[in-house]
């Protein structure tokens, strides 16, 4: 794999597979990704280009490297719990507000176990943690609670 800085854009990662196929991923500064697949007969000609949002990128990563294969992770489904990522939009009502203002545990029974911001993770954020648009909240609770949390956090 090779890495190429793209000033003002992000970073491009190029990979040639063992089948001699050329792939590239452009990691944009805004958190989105562009995945390019090049033609087999001309590795410099792009055959397909997909632009993925941050949430789509996370889903693709989860599909390529599913965390449930780790023997050390808690499997919550048998316990009636689910763990999910909920992204705050840039226009979220909660942008700039304190986590405690969401009253998430009281209203839904869901726990916010971490907040991902850019390349950093804040585990066990306190009620005085200030949320920002683009944050991804890692929540755990019942299916109903997580759905309610997504509805509350999706407020604009």
C-alpha positions in Angstrom: 0.0 0.0 0.0 1.2 3.5 -0.8 0.1 6.8 0.7 -0.1 10.1 -1.1 -0.9 13.4 0.7 -3.5 15.4 -1.3 -3.1 19.0 0.0 -6.4 20.6 0.9 -8.2 17.3 0.2 -6.9 14.5 2.4 -4.8 11.4 1.8 -5.0 8.8 -1.0 -4.2 5.2 -0.2 -3.4 2.9 -3.2 -3.4 -0.8 -3.1 -2.7 -3.5 -5.7 -4.4 -6.8 -4.9 -2.8 -10.2 -5.4 -5.0 -10.4 -8.5 -3.1 -7.3 -9.8 -6.2 -5.1 -9.4 -5.6 -1.4 -8.5 -7.8 0.1 -5.8 -7.6 3.5 -4.1 -9.3 5.2 -1.2 -9.2 8.9 -0.7 -9.7 9.9 2.9 -11.2 13.4 2.7 -10.6 15.9 5.4 -14.4 16.1 6.1 -14.4 12.4 7.1 -15.9 11.1 3.8 -14.2 8.5 1.6 -14.0 7.9 -2.1 -13.3 4.3 -3.1 -12.0 3.9 -6.7 -11.7 0.6 -8.5 -9.5 0.6 -11.6 -9.9 -1.4 -14.8 -8.1 -4.7 -15.0 -6.9 -4.0 -18.6 -5.7 -0.5 -17.7 -4.8 0.0 -14.1 -4.7 3.8 -14.6 -8.3 4.0 -15.8 -11.0 4.2 -13.1 -13.9 1.8 -13.7 -15.9 2.7 -10.7 -15.9 5.4 -8.1 -18.0 5.5 -4.9 -18.2 8.5 -2.5 -19.1 7.3 1.0 -20.4 9.3 4.0 -18.7 8.9 7.3 -21.5 6.5 8.4 -21.3 4.5 5.2 -17.5 4.2 5.6 -18.0 2.9 9.2 -20.5 0.4 7.9 -18.1 -0.8 5.2 -15.3 -1.1 7.8 -17.6 -3.1 10.0 -18.5 -5.4 7.1 -14.8 -5.9 6.1 -13.6 -6.4 9.7 -16.5 -7.4 11.8 -15.7 -6.9 15.5 -17.9 -9.8 16.5 -15.1 -12.2 15.5 -13.1 -11.1 18.5 -13.4 -13.5 21.4 -13.0 -10.8 24.0 -16.0 -8.7 22.9 -19.3 -8.8 24.8 -22.0 -10.3 22.6 -25.0 -8.3 23.6 -27.7 -9.8 21.4 -28.2 -12.8 23.7 -28.7 -10.4 26.6 -31.3 -8.4 24.8 -28.9 -5.5 24.3 -27.6 -3.8 21.2 -24.6 -1.5 20.7 -24.7 1.0 17.9 -23.1 4.2 16.5 -25.3 7.3 16.2 -23.8 10.2 14.3 -24.8 13.8 15.1 -25.4 15.9 12.0 -23.7 19.2 11.6 -27.2 20.8 12.1 -28.1 18.8 15.2 -30.0 20.5 17.9 -27.4 19.0 20.3 -24.4 20.7 18.6 -22.7 22.6 21.3 -24.9 21.3 24.1 -23.9 19.3 27.1 -24.3 15.5 27.0 -26.3 15.6 30.3 -28.9 17.9 28.6 -30.0 14.9 26.4 -31.2 13.1 29.5 -30.4 10.0 27.5 -30.3 7.4 30.3 -33.4 8.8 32.0 -35.5 9.1 28.8 -34.4 5.9 27.0 -32.4 3.7 29.4 -29.5 3.9 26.9 -25.9 4.5 28.0 -23.6 6.5 25.9 -20.3 4.6 26.4 -18.1 6.7 24.1 -18.0 9.6 21.8 -15.8 9.5 18.6 -14.7 12.9 17.4 -12.4 13.0 14.3 -9.6 10.6 15.1 -10.1 10.6 18.9 -12.3 8.6 21.2 -13.7 9.8 24.5 -14.7 6.8 26.6 -17.3 7.2 29.3 -18.1 10.9 28.6 -19.3 12.8 31.7 -22.6 14.8 31.6 -20.6 18.0 31.2 -19.1 16.8 27.9 -20.0 19.2 25.1 -21.3 17.6 21.9 -20.4 18.7 18.4 -21.9 18.1 15.0 -20.1 15.2 13.4 -19.6 13.4 16.7 -20.4 9.7 16.6 -21.9 8.4 19.9 -21.5 4.7 20.8 -24.7 3.7 22.6 -25.8 0.5 24.3 -29.3 -0.5 25.4 -32.4 -2.4 24.4 -33.4 -2.2 20.7 -36.3 0.1 21.7 -34.0 2.3 23.7 -31.4 2.6 21.0 -34.1 3.5 18.5 -35.5 6.2 20.9 -31.9 7.5 21.4 -31.4 7.7 17.6 -34.7 9.7 17.3 -33.7 12.1 20.1 -30.1 12.6 18.8 -31.4 13.0 15.3 -33.3 16.2 16.3 -32.3 19.3 14.3 
